[in-house]
Amino acid sequence: MKNRDRLSSFLWGALGVYIAYEGYELDLGTLGDPKGGFLIFWSGVLFAGLSFFLFLQTFWKKYEKKENQGSWEGVRWDRGVKLMLSLLIYAFLLKTLGFIISTFLLLVFLFKGLAPQKWSTALVLSISTIAVCYLVFGVFLEMQLPAGILGFLLIR
């Protein structure tokens, strides 16, 4: 397991360095005036940095030897399938129902169905997440979010 983590961290780190290089080649610009490569470069740097941290962690972390256990044993496949299906349904309903309703339904499902929470917690987290996202993206950044059936209520 340790050698697999070292190899994968090396390969992902190399990919991060490549992404950073390509971003650098596109012109970074400045923080106040970012160009096309700015986000790509810093994403690659972050990617490479996290890979390097994983590589270092292989020297600190103690690995337990698990006998007669495959790599995929104990994986909860049902959660992954539920997540992928919910995201697919969300993508189909986003334009019709709009950002607020479809995102609310998705978040309630995720909070209740995949990571069981109390109803009050799930509702408060869903509503507050939508409110913050709407304020940041819809109001402050003036992005057009799908209005859907609530189009007449949204601030323009």
Secondary structure, DSSP 8 states (H G I E B T S, - for coil): -HHHHHHHHHHHHHHHHHHHHHHHHT--B-SSSB-TTHHHHHHHHHHHHHHHHHHHHHHHS-----TT--TTTT--HHHHHHHHHHHHHHHHHHHHH-HHHHHHHHHHHIIIIIS---HHHHHHHHHHHHHHHIIIIIIIS------GGGTTTS--
